[in-house]
């Protein structure tokens, strides 16, 4: 047993130092974000004299949406920037330069960029919500139980304690505590998209395991920071993305309870 424990600790030590690598899907999405708008704009060149700039911009927005839906928020934003640049280069006069002389063309290019960024954010959020929707019924049950408790209980302490227990079980934690209004230090952080950062760099928990030390999961109410759950990982495997997204949702529910009922003490 001691040999297995030692081997596990050595494995954890090695994986914690592994730098993040972009998943293949994200790398492909980033490539598509750069190349997709370029190829679409290039394909429109033979028709640019007879095609309105509004219709050309809409074609490029479709490409941005496709990239954001299949890839990530970053890929969608990159696609929006690429679309605006190649719209300017190929489809506005003077052609094949990054100069625009007509004010209407400038407005179209700016709108293309803004709409592309907004749509990419919505598409990325839809992907995240879809992940939660198709997940295990037990995950949905946790969210439902917490929502019912938050609705029926007048005590924020009760909701926070409930979420602490849910997080401990859901993520296989050794311990979980809540710190109200505390932002001391720079511990690793579990973000809204289920990803983790350690310091200022991304940490791929799916391949490297949890980073060293406690991990913070912040709770917000109406966009206002109210406290954080400090997660102490257990010895088991890192929970899947779906579980981490549910954990974020539970923390949001605790934040809403805090915002409604007022502060709680540190637990």
C-alpha positions as CSV (number, residue, x, y, z in Angstrom):
1,X,0.0,0.0,0.0
2,X,2.8,2.4,0.9
3,X,4.5,1.6,-2.5
4,X,1.2,2.5,-4.3
5,X,0.9,5.7,-2.3
6,X,4.5,6.7,-3.1
7,X,4.0,5.9,-6.8
8,X,0.8,8.0,-6.8
9,X,2.6,11.0,-5.2
10,X,5.4,10.7,-7.8
11,X,2.9,10.7,-10.6
12,X,1.1,13.7,-9.2
13,X,4.5,15.5,-8.8
14,X,5.3,14.9,-12.4
15,X,2.0,15.8,-13.9
16,X,1.7,19.1,-11.9
17,X,4.8,20.4,-13.7
18,X,3.4,19.6,-17.1
19,X,2.7,22.8,-19.1
20,X,-0.7,23.2,-20.8
21,X,-1.0,21.9,-24.3
22,X,-3.9,23.1,-26.5
23,X,-6.3,20.3,-27.3
24,X,-6.3,19.3,-31.0
25,X,-9.9,20.6,-31.4
26,X,-8.9,24.1,-30.1
27,X,-5.8,24.2,-32.3
28,X,-7.9,23.3,-35.4
29,X,-10.4,26.0,-34.4
30,X,-7.7,28.6,-34.1
31,X,-6.4,27.7,-37.5
32,X,-9.9,27.9,-38.9
33,X,-10.3,31.3,-37.3
34,X,-7.4,32.6,-39.2
35,X,-7.9,30.8,-42.5
36,X,-11.7,30.5,-42.8
37,X,-12.4,34.2,-43.2
38,X,-9.4,34.6,-45.6
39,X,-10.6,31.8,-47.8
40,X,-14.2,33.1,-47.7
41,X,-13.2,36.6,-48.6
42,X,-10.9,35.3,-51.4
43,X,-13.8,33.3,-52.8
44,X,-15.9,36.5,-53.0
45,X,-13.3,38.4,-55.0
46,X,-14.8,37.5,-58.4
47,X,-18.2,38.8,-57.3
48,X,-17.1,41.9,-55.4
49,X,-18.2,44.4,-58.0
50,X,-21.7,43.1,-58.1
51,X,-22.1,42.0,-54.4
52,X,-23.1,44.5,-51.8
53,X,-20.8,45.0,-49.0
54,X,-23.6,44.2,-46.5
55,X,-24.1,40.8,-48.1
56,X,-20.4,40.1,-48.2
57,X,-20.1,41.0,-44.5
58,X,-23.0,38.6,-43.7
59,X,-21.2,35.8,-45.5
60,X,-18.1,36.4,-43.3
61,X,-20.3,36.5,-40.2
62,X,-21.5,33.0,-41.0
63,X,-17.9,31.8,-41.1
64,X,-17.3,33.5,-37.7
65,X,-20.3,31.7,-36.2
66,X,-19.2,28.4,-37.6
67,X,-15.8,28.7,-36.1
68,X,-17.1,29.9,-32.7
69,X,-19.7,27.1,-32.6
70,X,-17.2,24.3,-33.4
71,X,-14.3,25.8,-31.5
72,X,-13.8,28.2,-28.6
73,X,-14.5,31.8,-27.7
74,X,-10.9,32.7,-28.5
75,X,-11.2,31.1,-31.9
76,X,-14.4,33.0,-32.5
77,X,-12.8,36.4,-31.6
78,X,-9.8,35.6,-33.8
79,X,-12.2,34.7,-36.7
80,X,-14.0,38.1,-36.2
81,X,-10.7,40.0,-36.4
82,X,-9.6,38.0,-39.4
83,X,-13.0,38.6,-41.1
84,X,-12.8,42.4,-40.6
85,X,-9.2,42.5,-41.9
86,X,-9.9,40.4,-45.1
87,X,-13.1,42.2,-45.8
88,X,-11.1,45.4,-45.8
89,X,-8.3,43.9,-47.9
90,X,-10.3,42.1,-50.6
91,X,-13.7,43.6,-50.7
92,X,-13.4,47.4,-50.2
93,X,-11.8,50.0,-52.4
94,X,-8.9,50.4,-52.9
95,X,-8.7,46.7,-53.3
96,X,-5.8,44.6,-51.8
97,X,-4.8,47.2,-49.3
98,X,-5.8,47.8,-45.7
99,X,-7.1,51.3,-46.5
100,X,-10.8,52.2,-46.7
101,X,-11.8,55.5,-48.3
102,X,-15.6,55.3,-48.1
103,X,-17.2,56.0,-44.7
104,X,-20.0,53.4,-45.4
105,X,-17.3,50.8,-45.9
106,X,-15.6,51.7,-42.6
107,X,-19.0,51.4,-40.8
108,X,-19.6,48.0,-42.4
109,X,-16.1,46.8,-41.4
110,X,-16.5,48.0,-37.8
111,X,-20.0,46.4,-37.6
112,X,-18.6,43.2,-39.0
113,X,-16.0,43.1,-36.3
114,X,-18.4,44.0,-33.5
115,X,-21.2,41.6,-34.6
116,X,-18.6,38.8,-35.2
117,X,-17.2,39.2,-31.6
118,X,-20.7,39.3,-30.1
119,X,-21.9,36.3,-32.0
120,X,-18.8,34.3,-31.2
121,X,-19.4,35.0,-27.5
122,X,-23.0,33.8,-27.7
123,X,-22.0,30.7,-29.7
124,X,-19.3,29.8,-27.2
125,X,-21.8,30.3,-24.3
126,X,-24.3,28.1,-26.1
127,X,-21.7,25.4,-26.3
128,X,-21.1,25.6,-22.6
129,X,-24.8,25.5,-21.8
130,X,-25.2,22.5,-24.1
131,X,-22.6,20.6,-22.2
132,X,-24.5,21.1,-19.0
133,X,-27.8,20.2,-20.7
134,X,-26.7,16.8,-22.0
135,X,-24.9,15.8,-18.9
136,X,-25.7,13.1,-16.3
137,X,-29.1,13.4,-14.5
138,X,-27.2,13.4,-11.2
139,X,-25.5,16.7,-12.1
140,X,-28.9,18.3,-12.9
141,X,-30.3,17.0,-9.7
142,X,-27.6,18.8,-7.7
143,X,-28.4,22.1,-9.4
144,X,-32.1,21.5,-8.9
145,X,-31.7,20.7,-5.1
146,X,-29.5,23.8,-4.6
147,X,-32.0,26.0,-6.4
148,X,-34.9,24.7,-4.3
149,X,-32.9,25.3,-1.1
150,X,-31.9,28.8,-2.2
151,X,-35.5,29.6,-2.9
152,X,-36.9,28.1,0.4
153,X,-34.2,29.0,2.9
154,X,-33.8,32.4,4.3
155,X,-30.2,31.7,5.5
156,X,-27.2,32.2,3.2
157,X,-25.2,30.1,5.6
158,X,-27.5,27.2,4.9
159,X,-27.1,27.5,1.1
160,X,-23.3,28.0,1.4
161,X,-22.9,24.9,3.6
162,X,-25.0,22.9,1.2
163,X,-22.9,24.0,-1.7
164,X,-19.7,23.1,0.2
165,X,-21.0,19.6,0.7
166,X,-22.1,19.3,-2.9
167,X,-18.7,20.5,-4.2
168,X,-16.9,18.1,-1.9
169,X,-18.9,15.1,-3.3
170,X,-19.1,16.3,-6.9
171,X,-15.3,17.1,-7.3
172,X,-14.0,14.3,-5.0
173,X,-12.4,16.9,-2.7
174,X,-10.6,16.2,0.5
175,X,-12.0,19.4,2.0
176,X,-13.9,22.6,1.0
177,X,-14.2,25.8,2.9
178,X,-15.8,29.2,2.2
179,X,-14.1,32.5,2.6
180,X,-16.3,35.5,2.6
181,X,-14.9,38.6,0.8
182,X,-11.3,37.3,0.8
183,X,-8.9,37.6,-2.1
184,X,-5.6,37.0,-0.4
185,X,-2.8,35.5,-2.4
186,X,-3.0,34.0,-5.9
187,X,-4.1,30.4,-5.5
188,X,-5.0,28.4,-8.6
189,X,-8.5,29.2,-9.8
190,X,-11.4,27.3,-11.3
191,X,-13.0,29.5,-13.9
192,X,-16.5,29.8,-15.4
193,X,-15.6,27.7,-18.4
194,X,-14.4,24.8,-16.3
195,X,-10.7,25.6,-17.0
196,X,-8.1,26.2,-14.4
197,X,-5.3,28.7,-14.1
198,X,-2.2,28.5,-11.9
199,X,-0.6,31.9,-11.4
200,X,-1.0,33.7,-14.8
201,X,-0.9,30.6,-17.0
202,X,-3.5,28.1,-18.0
203,X,-3.4,24.7,-16.5
204,X,-4.7,21.7,-18.4
205,X,-6.2,19.7,-15.5
206,X,-7.4,16.9,-17.9
207,X,-3.8,15.9,-18.7
208,X,-1.8,17.4,-15.8
209,X,-4.2,16.9,-12.8
210,X,-5.0,19.5,-10.3
211,X,-2.3,22.1,-9.6
212,X,-0.6,22.1,-6.2
213,X,-2.4,23.6,-3.2
214,X,-6.0,24.7,-2.7
215,X,-8.0,26.0,-5.7
216,X,-10.4,28.9,-5.5
217,X,-13.9,29.0,-7.0
218,X,-15.3,32.5,-6.7
219,X,-18.9,33.3,-5.9
220,X,-20.6,36.3,-7.4
221,X,-24.0,37.9,-6.9
222,X,-25.3,40.3,-9.6
223,X,-21.8,40.6,-10.9
224,X,-20.3,41.5,-7.5
225,X,-17.6,39.4,-5.9
226,X,-18.9,38.0,-2.5
227,X,-16.5,35.3,-1.5
228,X,-14.8,32.1,-2.7
229,X,-14.9,28.4,-2.1
230,X,-11.4,27.0,-1.4
231,X,-11.2,23.5,-2.8
232,X,-8.7,20.9,-1.5
233,X,-8.4,18.2,-4.2
234,X,-8.7,14.6,-3.1
235,X,-6.5,11.7,-4.3
236,X,-8.8,10.6,-7.1
237,X,-8.9,11.6,-10.7
238,X,-9.8,15.1,-11.8
239,X,-13.5,15.3,-12.5
240,X,-14.6,15.8,-16.1
241,X,-15.4,19.2,-17.6
242,X,-19.2,18.6,-17.1
243,X,-18.7,18.2,-13.4
244,X,-16.5,21.3,-13.2
245,X,-19.1,23.4,-15.0
246,X,-21.8,22.2,-12.6
247,X,-19.5,23.2,-9.7
248,X,-19.3,26.7,-11.2
249,X,-23.1,26.8,-11.4
250,X,-23.4,25.7,-7.8
251,X,-21.0,28.5,-6.8
252,X,-23.2,31.0,-8.7
253,X,-26.2,29.8,-6.9
254,X,-24.4,30.3,-3.6
255,X,-23.4,33.8,-4.8
256,X,-27.1,34.6,-5.5
257,X,-28.1,33.5,-2.1
258,X,-25.4,35.7,-0.5
259,X,-26.4,38.7,-2.6
260,X,-30.0,38.2,-1.4
261,X,-29.6,37.3,2.2
262,X,-26.4,39.1,3.1
263,X,-22.9,38.0,4.3
264,X,-22.0,34.7,6.0
265,X,-19.1,33.9,8.2
266,X,-16.1,32.0,7.1
267,X,-16.7,28.2,7.2
